[in-house]
C-alpha cells in the first residue's frame, strides 16, 4: 500500500463527501493529509458505521475502495454503488486472519445477484466480471459462520474492498451474462476461449460451430479448488455430461458430432467459484481410427458397436476414460446362446476401471472389479442369452486424488471373443 500526499487546500476546493474519508497523520504537520491507495492507484476510503442496513450503506465510487472491520460474527457491512452506464464490475475483498469472509452483490430490489464464498478463513473473495445495468447496487461483506459453532467476538483485523470497471471483453473472453444459448460466444475449432465461474451458481454457455460428421476433442484446463461440470447438448438433447473433482480438468475425446438444425452448445458450471483464475476451453478436430470408440456412448442407447467388423467372433477396441465418463459397447446379438470373454487393460497406472455386462435397462449380468489402479479387469465365459441385446459397460472409478493433467484423458484397450453354437448372422450384429 503506498501513500499519496495531497495539499489540504486542493482537497477543500474539491468539496467533501462521506465517501471520501481521509486519514490525517499527526506527524505530517499542519495542513497535510494522507490518502490511502492500493498499489495500482485505487483510492481507499475508511468505513463509516453504522452501515448494516441498505439505508445506511456507505457510498463508494468505482473505481475505488474502502477499508473496514467486522465487529463480531454478526456484523454486516454494506456499500452502495451507483452507475450511470452498463458495464462489468470487478470487486474483491482480501482475506482476513481468523475470519471467513463472504462477498455479495445485491441489486436495488434487495435481490442477491452474485455471491462469492469459495474459501475459508484468511481467503480472499471476489466477483470478477458481473454485468451491471445503470442504477444502484450494494456490495455486502459479512462473516460466514457455522451452526453450533461459537461465534467470533470482537473487532476483526482490517479488510480491504476494491472495485473497478473492466474493459469490453475480447472475442476470446466470455461476456457476461452468458448462461443461455442466445448469449453464447463461439469456441472456434482449433482455438481457445477463457472465462470465469466467478460466483455461486454462475453458468457459462459456449457455441461449438461444427459441420458434418466431424469428431472433436474438448479440454477444460483445471482451476484450483473448482470442480467442473461440463454438459454438451443440442437443443433439448443432452449428448454427454462430464464432472471432475476439485482442481481437476475435464476432457472429452472423439466426440462425433452429427448434423442437426440446433447448434452444439457447451455449458460449464461448478459448485465452487474462482474470481482470480480463469478457465480455458479448447476444441480441436480428431481423426477417429477404425477401432476407436466414438462419443457420446455414455448409455445403452448410444453404445458403440463392440465388433469392428460385422460377423467377427473376436476383436479389439480402443477408448478413453475421462473424469465422469462411462463407455458402453453393444455386444453382438446371436440366435443361440453364446459366451463372452472380455479383458479391459488401462493405459495409465492411475486409471482404475470397473467392467460389467448389462442389459438394455442397465441391470448387471456379470461384473469385474477385482483389481485396483492400473490393473486389467477380466470377464471369462459370461453367458449371453439368445436374441437379447446386451452391453459392455466400462466405468472410470472416481478418485479425488487423481487430478494430474496426464491422467485426465486416460486410454484403455478392450479385447473380446464370443463362442456360440452358430455363426452370428451379419444382419443381427449391432
C-alpha positions in Angstrom: 0.0 0.0 0.0 1.5 3.4 -0.9 0.7 6.9 0.4 0.0 10.0 -1.7 0.5 13.4 -0.1 -2.1 16.0 -1.2 -2.3 19.7 -0.3 -5.2 20.3 2.1 -6.3 23.4 0.2 -6.7 21.4 -3.1 -8.8 18.8 -1.2 -11.0 21.5 0.3 -11.6 23.1 -3.2 -12.9 19.8 -4.4 -15.6 19.6 -1.6 -16.1 16.9 0.9 -18.3 13.8 0.7 -18.9 10.9 3.2 -17.4 8.5 0.6 -14.1 10.4 0.5 -12.8 10.0 4.0 -9.2 10.6 4.6 -6.7 9.8 7.3 -4.6 12.5 8.9 -1.1 11.8 10.0 -0.4 13.6 13.3 3.3 13.7 12.4 2.8 15.1 9.0 2.4 18.7 10.2 -0.4 21.2 9.9 -2.3 21.4 6.7 -1.2 18.0 5.3 -3.4 14.9 4.9 -2.6 11.4 3.7 -4.9 9.4 1.4 -4.5 5.6 1.3 -4.4 3.9 -2.1 -3.7 0.5 -3.5 -0.6 -0.3 -5.4 -2.5 0.3 -8.7 -3.7 3.7 -7.6 -7.3 2.9 -6.3 -8.3 5.3 -3.6 -9.3 3.6 -0.3 -11.9 5.3 1.9 -12.4 4.4 5.6 -15.6 2.5 6.5 -18.3 4.6 8.3 -20.5 2.8 10.8 -23.4 2.1 11.1 -23.8 0.5 7.7 -25.6 -2.7 8.4 -28.8 -1.7 6.5 -29.2 -0.5 2.9 -30.5 2.9 4.0 -27.2 3.5 5.9 -24.9 2.0 3.2 -21.8 4.0 2.6 -21.4 5.3 -1.0 -18.2 4.1 -2.7 -17.0 5.3 -6.0 -15.9 2.9 -8.8 -13.0 2.7 -9.3 -12.4 2.9 -5.7 -12.3 1.0 -2.4 -12.7 1.0 1.3 -11.1 -0.4 4.4 -13.2 -1.7 7.3 -13.6 -4.2 10.0 -16.3 -6.6 11.2 -17.2 -6.1 14.8 -18.0 -9.7 15.7 -19.5 -12.5 13.6 -22.9 -10.8 13.3 -21.7 -7.5 11.9 -22.7 -6.7 8.3 -21.0 -4.0 6.1 -22.9 -2.6 3.1 -21.6 -0.3 0.5 -23.6 1.5 -2.1 -22.5 1.7 -5.8 -24.3 3.9 -8.3 -23.6 3.5 -12.0 -24.8 5.7 -14.9 -23.9 3.2 -17.6 -23.8 -0.6 -18.1 -20.6 -2.4 -17.6 -18.8 -5.3 -15.9 -17.9 -4.9 -12.3 -14.9 -6.4 -10.6 -15.0 -6.5 -6.8 -12.6 -8.2 -4.3 -12.1 -8.3 -0.6 -8.8 -9.5 0.8 -8.6 -12.4 3.3 -8.6 -11.7 7.0 -6.9 -13.9 9.6 -9.4 -15.9 11.6 -12.4 -14.7 9.6 -14.3 -16.5 6.8 -15.5 -13.6 4.7 -18.3 -13.7 2.1 -18.9 -11.1 -0.7 -22.3 -10.5 -2.1 -23.7 -8.2 -4.8 -27.3 -7.1 -4.3 -29.5 -5.1 -6.7 -31.7 -2.2 -5.9 -34.7 -4.5 -5.2 -32.7 -6.3 -2.5 -32.2 -9.5 -4.6 -28.8 -11.2 -4.4 -27.4 -11.4 -7.9 -23.9 -12.7 -7.2 -22.5 -14.4 -4.1 -18.8 -15.3 -3.5 -17.9 -17.8 -0.8 -15.3 -20.1 -2.1 -12.8 -20.1 0.7 -12.2 -20.4 4.4 -10.5 -18.0 6.9 -7.9 -15.7 5.6 -9.0 -16.3 1.9 -9.9 -13.5 -0.5 -13.3 -13.5 -2.1 -14.2 -11.8 -5.3 -16.7 -11.2 -8.2 -14.6 -11.0 -11.4 -17.0 -9.7 -14.1 -20.6 -9.2 -13.1 -22.7 -7.4 -15.7 -24.4 -4.3 -14.1 -27.1 -2.1 -15.6 -27.4 1.6 -14.9 -28.7 2.0 -11.4 -28.0 1.2 -7.8 -26.2 -1.8 -6.3 -25.0 -2.8 -2.9 -21.8 -4.7 -2.0 -22.2 -6.7 1.2 -19.4 -8.1 3.3 -20.3 -10.5 6.2 -18.7 -13.4 8.0 -19.7 -17.0 7.3 -20.5 -18.8 10.5 -21.2 -22.5 11.0 -24.2 -23.7 13.1 -23.4 -25.0 16.6 -20.0 -23.2 16.5 -19.2 -20.5 18.9 -19.4 -17.1 17.2 -16.4 -14.9 17.0 -16.5 -11.8 19.2 -14.6 -8.5 18.9 -13.3 -6.5 16.0 -11.6 -8.3 13.2 -8.4 -7.2 11.6 -9.0 -4.7 8.7 -10.2 -5.9 5.3 -9.8 -4.0 2.0 -12.6 -3.9 -0.6 -11.5 -2.8 -4.0 -13.7 -2.3 -7.1 -13.2 -1.3 -10.7 -14.8 -1.5 -14.2 -13.5 -4.0 -16.7 -12.8 -3.2 -20.4 -15.1 -4.7 -23.1 -14.3 -8.4 -23.4 -12.5 -9.7 -26.4 -13.8 -12.4 -28.7 -11.7 -14.9 -26.8 -13.1 -13.9 -23.4 -16.6 -14.6 -22.1 -19.1 -11.7 -22.0 -21.5 -12.0 -19.0 -24.3 -12.8 -18.9 -23.9 -15.9 -20.9 -26.0 -18.6 -19.2 -28.4 -19.0 -22.1 -27.8 -20.2 -25.7 -28.7 -16.8 -27.2 -25.8 -15.2 -25.3 -23.2 -17.8 -26.1 -20.0 -16.9 -27.8 -18.3 -19.3 -30.2 -15.4 -21.6 -29.5 -13.7 -21.8 -32.9 -12.5 -25.3 -33.6 -8.7 -25.1 -33.2 -8.9 -22.1 -30.9 -9.2 -21.3 -27.3 -11.5 -19.2 -25.1 -11.5 -18.2 -21.4 -14.0 -17.3 -18.7 -14.7 -17.3 -15.0 -17.1 -19.2 -12.9 -17.0 -16.1 -10.7 -19.8 -16.6 -8.2 -22.2 -19.1 -6.8 -24.4 -20.7 -9.4 -22.6 -19.0 -12.3 -23.2 -20.8 -15.6 -21.3 -20.1 -18.8 -22.5 -21.3 -22.2 -20.4 -21.6 -25.4 -21.3 -22.4 -29.0 -19.3 -25.0 -30.8 -19.6 -24.5 -34.6 -19.0 -27.8 -36.4 -20.1 -29.1 -39.8 -21.0 -32.6 -40.9 -19.8 -35.8 -39.2 -16.8 -34.2 -37.6 -15.1 -35.6 -34.4 -13.6 -33.2 -31.9 -11.7 -33.3 -28.6 -12.7 -30.9 -25.8 -10.4 -29.8 -23.0 -11.1 -27.6 -20.0 -8.0 -26.7 -18.0 -8.0 -27.2 -14.3 -8.6 -24.3 -11.9 -7.6 -24.6 -8.3 -10.4 -25.5 -6.0 -13.0 -25.7 -8.8 -15.0 -28.9 -9.6 -16.2 -28.5 -13.2 -19.3 -29.9 -14.6 -19.4 -29.8 -18.4 -22.6 -30.5 -20.5 -22.7 -30.8 -24.2 -26.1 -30.6 -25.8 -28.0 -29.9 -29.0 -31.4 -28.3 -28.4 -33.0 -30.2 -25.6 -31.0 -33.3 -26.2 -28.0 -33.7 -23.8 -25.2 -35.5 -25.6 -22.9 -36.0 -22.7 -22.0 -34.8 -19.2 -18.6 -34.8 -17.5 -17.8 -34.0 -13.9 -14.4 -33.7 -12.2 -13.0 -33.4 -8.7 -11.8 -30.1 -7.3 -8.7 -28.9 -9.2 -9.3 -31.4 -12.0 -9.6 -30.6 -15.6 -12.3 -32.0 -18.0 -11.6 -33.8 -21.2 -13.8 -35.3 -24.0 -12.2 -37.4 -26.6 -13.6 -38.3 -30.0 -17.0 -36.6 -29.8 -18.7 -37.4 -33.1 -21.0 -34.5 -34.0 -23.8 -35.3 -36.4 -25.7 -32.8 -38.3 -28.6 -31.1 -36.8 -30.7 -27.9 -37.0 -29.9 -26.8 -33.5 -26.3 -25.5 -32.7 -24.0 -27.6 -30.5 -23.7 -26.0 -27.0 -21.2 -26.4 -24.2 -22.2 -25.3 -20.7 -19.9 -25.2 -17.7 -20.7 -24.9 -14.0 -19.2 -25.6 -10.7 -20.1 -25.9 -7.0 -17.2 -23.6 -6.3 -16.3 -20.3 -7.7 -13.0 -18.6 -8.7 -12.5 -14.9 -9.2 -8.8 -14.8 -9.8 -8.1 -17.8 -12.1 -9.8 -18.1 -15.5 -10.7 -21.5 -17.1 -9.6 -22.2 -20.7 -11.6 -24.3 -23.2 -10.1 -25.7 -26.3 -11.8 -27.6 -29.1 -9.7 -29.4 -31.7 -10.6 -31.8 -34.5 -9.7 -35.5 -34.2 -9.4 -38.3 -36.8 -11.0 -41.4 -35.4 -9.2 -44.7 -36.1 -11.3 -47.7 -37.3 -11.1 -49.4 -33.9 -11.7 -46.3 -31.7 -14.8 -45.6 -29.7 -16.9 -42.6 -30.6 -18.5 -40.3 -28.1 -21.2 -40.0 -27.0 -21.5 -43.5 -25.8 -22.5 -42.9 -22.2 -25.7 -45.0 -22.4 -27.0 -48.2 -23.9 -29.0 -46.1 -26.4 -25.8 -44.5 -27.8 -23.4 -47.5 -27.4 -20.5 -48.1 -29.8 -20.5 -51.4 -31.6 -18.1 -53.9 -29.9 -17.5 -55.6 -33.2 -15.3 -53.6 -35.6 -16.1 -56.0 -38.5 -19.6 -57.5 -38.7 -19.6 -61.3 -38.3 -16.3 -61.4 -36.4 -16.3 -63.6 -33.3 -13.4 -61.6 -31.7 -11.8 -58.2 -31.9 -10.4 -55.2 -30.1 -11.4 -51.6 -29.3 -9.6 -48.6 -28.0 -11.1 -45.9 -25.9 -10.6 -43.0 -23.4 -12.0 -42.7 -19.9 -12.1 -39.2 -18.7 -13.4 -37.9 -15.3 -17.1 -38.7 -15.1 -17.0 -40.9 -18.2 -18.8 -44.2 -18.8 -18.4 -46.1 -22.1 -21.0 -48.6 -23.4 -20.3 -51.1 -26.2 -23.1 -53.1 -27.9 -22.4 -56.9 -27.8 -23.2 -58.8 -31.0 -26.7 -60.5 -30.8 -26.9 -64.2 -31.8 -29.9 -66.5 -32.4 -28.3 -69.0 -29.9 -26.8 -68.8 -26.5 -23.1 -67.6 -26.6 -20.4 -67.0 -24.1 -18.3 -63.8 -24.0 -14.8 -63.3 -22.7 -13.5 -59.7 -22.2 -10.4 -58.0 -20.8 -10.0 -54.3 -20.3 -6.5 -53.0 -19.9 -5.9 -49.4 -18.5 -3.4 -47.4 -20.4 -2.4 -45.4 -17.3 -1.1 -46.7 -13.9 -3.5 -44.5 -12.1 -6.6 -45.5 -14.0 -9.0 -47.8 -12.1 -11.7 -49.4 -14.2 -14.8 -51.4 -13.4 -16.3 -53.7 -16.1 -19.8 -55.2 -16.4 -22.1 -56.9 -18.9 -25.5 -55.3 -18.6 -29.0 -55.5 -20.0 -30.5 -52.7 -22.1 -32.1 -51.4 -18.8 -28.6 -51.3 -17.2 -29.0 -54.4 -15.0 -25.8 -56.2 -14.5 -25.4 -59.8 -15.8 -21.7 -60.2 -14.9 -19.2 -57.8 -13.2 -15.4 -57.5 -12.8 -13.8 -55.1 -10.3 -11.2 -57.1 -8.6 -8.1 -55.0 -9.4 -7.1 -51.5 -8.4 -5.4 -48.7 -10.3 -3.6 -49.9 -13.5 -5.0 -53.4 -13.1 -6.6 -55.3 -16.0 -10.2 -56.4 -15.4 -11.4 -59.7 -17.0 -14.7 -61.5 -17.6 -14.3 -65.1 -18.8 -17.1 -67.1 -20.3 -20.0 -64.9 -19.4 -23.3 -66.3 -20.7 -25.3 -64.2 -23.2 -28.9 -65.4 -23.9 -30.1 -65.8 -27.5 -31.6 -62.8 -29.2 -31.0 -60.5 -26.3 -29.4 -57.1 -26.5 -26.6 -56.8 -24.0 -23.8 -54.3 -23.5 -20.3 -54.0 -22.1 -20.1 -51.1 -19.6 -16.7 -49.7 -18.7 -16.5 -47.2 -15.9 -13.7 -44.9 -14.7 -13.9 -45.2 -10.9 -13.7 -41.7 -9.4 -10.9 -40.6 -7.2 -10.4 -37.1 -5.8 -6.7 -37.6 -5.7 -6.3 -38.2 -9.5 -6.1 -34.6 -10.6 -2.9 -34.9 -12.7 -3.3 -33.4 -16.2 -1.7 -36.5 -17.7 -4.4 -38.7 -16.3 -7.4 -36.6 -17.3 -7.7 -38.5 -20.6 -6.5 -42.0 -19.8 -6.6 -44.6 -22.6 -7.7 -48.3 -22.3 -7.8 -51.3 -24.6 -10.7 -53.9 -24.9 -10.1 -57.4 -26.2 -13.1 -59.7 -26.6 -14.2 -63.0 -28.1 -17.5 -64.9 -28.3 -18.2 -68.6 -28.6 -21.6 -70.0 -29.7 -23.3 -72.9 -31.3 -23.9 -71.0 -34.5 -22.1 -68.4 -36.6 -23.5 -65.0 -35.8 -25.7 -63.8 -38.7 -24.5 -60.5 -40.1 -27.9 -58.8 -40.0 -28.2 -59.5 -36.3 -25.0 -57.8 -35.4 -25.1 -54.4 -33.7 
